[in-house]
Amino acid sequence: MSSFIMVLIIVLAVLVDFFWFDVDRKRWGWMKSWSKIQKMIFFVFFIALSLAIYFGLSTEYF
């Protein structure tokens, strides 16, 4: 359950920053010429990579 909460926090933080906090497009301005499909693919890969890193670092070493 705590893993799901961490993933949810990461995803929400990025999406809130993209849609709400960055109104001047200073942090995400490099994506302004991208289509909606390209932005969606970027966020899906970003979420997948974040999950892989989080779960990879949280596993115990054998």
C-alpha positions, 0 to 999 in steps of 0.5 A, a space after each residue: 500500500 505504501 508503494 502505491 501512495 509513493 507512486 501516486 505522490 510522484 505522478 500527482 506532483 509532476 502533473 500538478 506542476 505541468 498543468 497548474 504551477 507552471 503557467 509561464 511555461 518556464 520549466 516545461 516550455 521545451 515541450 510546447 511544440 509537441 503534440 498531445 500524443 507526444 506529451 502523453 507518451 513522455 509522461 507514460 515513460 516518465 511514470 514507468 521509469 520512476 516506478 522502475 527506479 523506485 521499486 529497484 531501489 526499494 528491493 533488498 539485495 541478495 
